[in-house]
Amino acid sequence: MTVRVGKPAPEFQTRAYAQGEIKSVALADYKGKWVLLYFYPGDFTFV
């Protein structure tokens, strides 16, 4: 599957830091809301 700008993101679930704690979140949790997906793989690494 190819992700493209301006197209819907594929459904996914992951662990994330949100509202002061690490918890499981899914894209479906935000259905009907604006969402910004921002990834930076260097976080919490020694790179």
Phi, psi and omega in degrees: 000134179256131177269134183228145178298133178087357179253156179299141177284148176291150179296139177206163175224140182205174174264139184211157173274113182215133178054041174084006179211163176269124182212169179278131177229151178230151178301325180298336178298339185247018181303132180086001179242158174286135181225135174249118178264120183230121182240134172219102189293347182279353183292139179061029176235172179264016180285000000 
